[in-house]
Amino acid sequence: MGDSPLFMGILGVISGAILVAFLHCLFVTCRHNNTDEPATTSPPRPPEMNRRPRLRVDLDSSASSSSFPTTSTSTSSGSSILLTVHKYSKDFKEGTCAVCLGEFEENDEVRIMPECAHVFHVTCIDMWLFSHGNCPLCRANATPRAHDVLLSILNSRNIE
């Protein structure tokens, strides 16, 4: 029975299964030991992106001091998205940033998506737009329509 091909085949399959189980346990143990937080704490936060969005702020000297700069956020595909920074007030219909799930506070700097009017913290939406070209809630296009950009430029320069 020791030289039987059936016995050798079964022995090979069992040895392979034991090897795979051992490697799996080794992988799980090493992966668990590399975490910085103990397993009993709250779930770990997602890691910060290593790359930050490249921002170019266009400050217009003729604009009033109460207006905010329009910022061009470069996406990972190389395209730029122009969105204006606003101060949050209780007049906005949304009270929570859907990216970080944090509550908005009075005078927080926020961006409003052009097509859907969803509101997000500036840092949250800039990080999202670095790798996406749409709203994180409804997937509406984040690129403002051409006539909206033109109206925004005309309004900022008080041209009628």
BALOBA-1460 file (C-alpha; in Angstrom, 3 decimals):
// residues 160
<rec num="1" residu="m" x="0.000" y="0.000" z="0.000"/>
<rec num="2" residu="g" x="2.987" y="2.308" z="0.491"/>
<rec num="3" residu="d" x="3.869" y="2.357" z="-3.215"/>
<rec num="4" residu="s" x="0.304" y="2.567" z="-4.535"/>
<rec num="5" residu="p" x="-0.349" y="5.487" z="-6.934"/>
<rec num="6" residu="l" x="-3.672" y="6.137" z="-5.206"/>
<rec num="7" residu="f" x="-1.957" y="6.383" z="-1.795"/>
<rec num="8" residu="m" x="0.716" y="8.732" z="-3.186"/>
<rec num="9" residu="g" x="-1.964" y="10.941" z="-4.799"/>
<rec num="10" residu="i" x="-3.968" y="11.206" z="-1.584"/>
<rec num="11" residu="l" x="-0.795" y="11.918" z="0.392"/>
<rec num="12" residu="g" x="0.116" y="14.695" z="-2.095"/>
<rec num="13" residu="v" x="-3.315" y="16.313" z="-1.849"/>
<rec num="14" residu="i" x="-3.268" y="16.211" z="1.968"/>
<rec num="15" residu="s" x="0.281" y="17.628" z="2.063"/>
<rec num="16" residu="g" x="-0.733" y="20.427" z="-0.317"/>
<rec num="17" residu="a" x="-3.784" y="21.287" z="1.782"/>
<rec num="18" residu="i" x="-1.680" y="21.421" z="4.951"/>
<rec num="19" residu="l" x="0.859" y="23.681" z="3.209"/>
<rec num="20" residu="v" x="-1.860" y="26.058" z="1.954"/>
<rec num="21" residu="a" x="-3.464" y="26.201" z="5.431"/>
<rec num="22" residu="f" x="-0.074" y="26.921" z="7.038"/>
<rec num="23" residu="l" x="0.710" y="29.721" z="4.561"/>
<rec num="24" residu="h" x="-2.745" y="31.220" z="5.069"/>
<rec num="25" residu="c" x="-2.299" y="31.254" z="8.863"/>
<rec num="26" residu="l" x="1.162" y="32.772" z="8.467"/>
<rec num="27" residu="f" x="-0.191" y="35.508" z="6.167"/>
<rec num="28" residu="v" x="-3.079" y="36.366" z="8.517"/>
<rec num="29" residu="t" x="-0.762" y="36.467" z="11.548"/>
<rec num="30" residu="c" x="1.781" y="38.722" z="9.827"/>
<rec num="31" residu="r" x="-0.928" y="41.022" z="8.523"/>
<rec num="32" residu="h" x="-2.539" y="41.275" z="11.971"/>
<rec num="33" residu="n" x="0.808" y="42.059" z="13.659"/>
<rec num="34" residu="n" x="1.471" y="44.944" z="11.249"/>
<rec num="35" residu="t" x="-1.551" y="46.955" z="12.371"/>
<rec num="36" residu="d" x="-0.850" y="49.875" z="14.687"/>
<rec num="37" residu="e" x="-4.157" y="49.818" z="16.549"/>
<rec num="38" residu="p" x="-5.341" y="47.031" z="18.849"/>
<rec num="39" residu="a" x="-8.334" y="45.079" z="17.587"/>
<rec num="40" residu="t" x="-10.488" y="46.191" z="20.558"/>
<rec num="41" residu="t" x="-10.553" y="49.873" z="19.542"/>
<rec num="42" residu="s" x="-12.863" y="51.523" z="17.048"/>
<rec num="43" residu="p" x="-12.516" y="50.533" z="13.391"/>
<rec num="44" residu="p" x="-9.419" y="51.995" z="11.747"/>
<rec num="45" residu="r" x="-9.805" y="55.111" z="9.670"/>
<rec num="46" residu="p" x="-9.012" y="54.890" z="5.987"/>
<rec num="47" residu="p" x="-5.413" y="55.903" z="5.268"/>
<rec num="48" residu="e" x="-4.788" y="59.407" z="4.025"/>
<rec num="49" residu="m" x="-4.018" y="59.647" z="0.359"/>
<rec num="50" residu="n" x="-0.300" y="59.966" z="-0.230"/>
<rec num="51" residu="r" x="-0.850" y="62.377" z="-3.063"/>
<rec num="52" residu="r" x="-2.570" y="65.654" z="-2.352"/>
<rec num="53" residu="p" x="-4.665" y="67.468" z="-4.938"/>
<rec num="54" residu="r" x="-2.747" y="70.128" z="-6.810"/>
<rec num="55" residu="l" x="-4.562" y="73.402" z="-6.251"/>
<rec num="56" residu="r" x="-4.144" y="76.631" z="-8.144"/>
<rec num="57" residu="v" x="-5.903" y="79.585" z="-6.544"/>
<rec num="58" residu="d" x="-6.791" y="82.436" z="-8.879"/>
<rec num="59" residu="l" x="-7.161" y="85.579" z="-6.798"/>
<rec num="60" residu="d" x="-8.684" y="88.452" z="-8.691"/>
<rec num="61" residu="s" x="-7.468" y="91.804" z="-7.374"/>
<rec num="62" residu="s" x="-10.649" y="93.520" z="-8.558"/>
<rec num="63" residu="a" x="-12.863" y="91.173" z="-6.526"/>
<rec num="64" residu="s" x="-14.228" y="92.395" z="-3.236"/>
<rec num="65" residu="s" x="-12.570" y="91.235" z="-0.038"/>
<rec num="66" residu="s" x="-15.711" y="89.337" z="1.000"/>
<rec num="67" residu="s" x="-15.592" y="87.036" z="-2.022"/>
<rec num="68" residu="f" x="-13.726" y="83.757" z="-2.001"/>
<rec num="69" residu="p" x="-11.245" y="82.530" z="-4.576"/>
<rec num="70" residu="t" x="-12.246" y="80.114" z="-7.266"/>
<rec num="71" residu="t" x="-9.987" y="77.118" z="-7.004"/>
<rec num="72" residu="s" x="-8.973" y="74.795" z="-9.776"/>
<rec num="73" residu="t" x="-8.654" y="71.233" z="-8.493"/>
<rec num="74" residu="s" x="-6.582" y="68.970" z="-10.722"/>
<rec num="75" residu="t" x="-7.942" y="65.460" z="-10.975"/>
<rec num="76" residu="s" x="-5.860" y="62.318" z="-11.386"/>
<rec num="77" residu="s" x="-6.726" y="62.304" z="-15.079"/>
<rec num="78" residu="g" x="-5.151" y="65.749" z="-15.459"/>
<rec num="79" residu="s" x="-8.372" y="67.687" z="-16.021"/>
<rec num="80" residu="s" x="-9.239" y="70.675" z="-13.852"/>
<rec num="81" residu="i" x="-12.511" y="71.336" z="-12.076"/>
<rec num="82" residu="l" x="-13.427" y="74.893" z="-11.062"/>
<rec num="83" residu="l" x="-15.484" y="75.145" z="-7.885"/>
<rec num="84" residu="t" x="-15.950" y="78.185" z="-5.661"/>
<rec num="85" residu="v" x="-15.344" y="78.130" z="-1.906"/>
<rec num="86" residu="h" x="-18.300" y="79.303" z="0.195"/>
<rec num="87" residu="k" x="-18.885" y="79.858" z="3.913"/>
<rec num="88" residu="y" x="-21.415" y="77.428" z="5.388"/>
<rec num="89" residu="s" x="-24.535" y="78.897" z="6.934"/>
<rec num="90" residu="k" x="-27.684" y="77.363" z="8.371"/>
<rec num="91" residu="d" x="-29.470" y="78.361" z="5.136"/>
<rec num="92" residu="f" x="-27.923" y="75.366" z="3.356"/>
<rec num="93" residu="k" x="-30.251" y="72.373" z="3.219"/>
<rec num="94" residu="e" x="-27.513" y="69.877" z="4.133"/>
<rec num="95" residu="g" x="-26.060" y="69.640" z="7.632"/>
<rec num="96" residu="t" x="-23.585" y="66.781" z="7.193"/>
<rec num="97" residu="c" x="-20.631" y="66.275" z="4.852"/>
<rec num="98" residu="a" x="-21.225" y="62.948" z="3.091"/>
<rec num="99" residu="v" x="-17.491" y="62.325" z="2.636"/>
<rec num="100" residu="c" x="-16.305" y="62.589" z="6.271"/>
<rec num="101" residu="l" x="-19.775" y="62.316" z="7.889"/>
<rec num="102" residu="g" x="-18.941" y="65.371" z="10.014"/>
<rec num="103" residu="e" x="-21.500" y="68.028" z="10.860"/>
<rec num="104" residu="f" x="-21.079" y="71.419" z="9.201"/>
<rec num="105" residu="e" x="-20.504" y="74.330" z="11.538"/>
<rec num="106" residu="e" x="-21.282" y="77.965" z="10.890"/>
<rec num="107" residu="n" x="-18.619" y="79.591" z="8.639"/>
<rec num="108" residu="d" x="-16.977" y="76.277" z="7.611"/>
<rec num="109" residu="e" x="-15.408" y="76.523" z="4.164"/>
<rec num="110" residu="v" x="-17.467" y="74.374" z="1.800"/>
<rec num="111" residu="r" x="-17.828" y="73.690" z="-1.895"/>
<rec num="112" residu="i" x="-21.172" y="73.295" z="-3.638"/>
<rec num="113" residu="m" x="-21.368" y="70.876" z="-6.546"/>
<rec num="114" residu="p" x="-22.537" y="72.737" z="-9.672"/>
<rec num="115" residu="e" x="-25.169" y="70.340" z="-11.028"/>
<rec num="116" residu="c" x="-26.710" y="68.830" z="-7.893"/>
<rec num="117" residu="a" x="-25.970" y="71.519" z="-5.239"/>
<rec num="118" residu="h" x="-24.646" y="68.982" z="-2.709"/>
<rec num="119" residu="v" x="-22.376" y="70.593" z="-0.094"/>
<rec num="120" residu="f" x="-19.025" y="69.232" z="1.160"/>
<rec num="121" residu="h" x="-16.065" y="70.427" z="3.258"/>
<rec num="122" residu="v" x="-13.368" y="71.867" z="0.990"/>
<rec num="123" residu="t" x="-10.690" y="69.376" z="2.052"/>
<rec num="124" residu="c" x="-13.054" y="66.412" z="1.767"/>
<rec num="125" residu="i" x="-14.354" y="67.171" z="-1.715"/>
<rec num="126" residu="d" x="-10.916" y="68.175" z="-3.022"/>
<rec num="127" residu="m" x="-9.567" y="64.781" z="-1.979"/>
<rec num="128" residu="w" x="-12.556" y="63.068" z="-3.628"/>
<rec num="129" residu="l" x="-12.269" y="65.087" z="-6.839"/>
<rec num="130" residu="f" x="-8.583" y="64.255" z="-7.110"/>
<rec num="131" residu="s" x="-9.570" y="60.735" z="-8.134"/>
<rec num="132" residu="h" x="-13.179" y="61.189" z="-9.316"/>
<rec num="133" residu="g" x="-14.943" y="63.610" z="-11.626"/>
<rec num="134" residu="n" x="-18.377" y="63.417" z="-10.068"/>
<rec num="135" residu="c" x="-20.430" y="64.019" z="-6.928"/>
<rec num="136" residu="p" x="-19.858" y="61.367" z="-4.238"/>
<rec num="137" residu="l" x="-23.589" y="61.256" z="-3.443"/>
<rec num="138" residu="c" x="-25.424" y="61.245" z="-6.764"/>
<rec num="139" residu="r" x="-22.585" y="60.862" z="-9.319"/>
<rec num="140" residu="a" x="-23.571" y="64.089" z="-11.088"/>
<rec num="141" residu="n" x="-20.791" y="65.605" z="-13.182"/>
<rec num="142" residu="a" x="-18.547" y="67.853" z="-11.071"/>
<rec num="143" residu="t" x="-17.525" y="70.026" z="-14.000"/>
<rec num="144" residu="p" x="-19.548" y="73.249" z="-14.082"/>
<rec num="145" residu="r" x="-21.483" y="73.930" z="-17.254"/>
<rec num="146" residu="a" x="-19.909" y="76.560" z="-19.513"/>
<rec num="147" residu="h" x="-22.699" y="79.116" z="-19.094"/>
<rec num="148" residu="d" x="-22.493" y="78.774" z="-15.280"/>
<rec num="149" residu="v" x="-18.764" y="79.540" z="-15.401"/>
<rec num="150" residu="l" x="-19.384" y="82.548" z="-17.651"/>
<rec num="151" residu="l" x="-22.110" y="83.885" z="-15.343"/>
<rec num="152" residu="s" x="-19.856" y="83.387" z="-12.332"/>
<rec num="153" residu="i" x="-17.049" y="85.345" z="-14.004"/>
<rec num="154" residu="l" x="-19.391" y="88.135" z="-15.047"/>
<rec num="155" residu="n" x="-20.939" y="88.360" z="-11.570"/>
<rec num="156" residu="s" x="-17.537" y="88.452" z="-9.875"/>
<rec num="157" residu="r" x="-16.541" y="91.421" z="-12.028"/>
<rec num="158" residu="n" x="-19.920" y="93.164" z="-11.608"/>
<rec num="159" residu="i" x="-20.505" y="93.250" z="-15.366"/>
<rec num="160" residu="e" x="-24.112" y="93.184" z="-16.471"/>
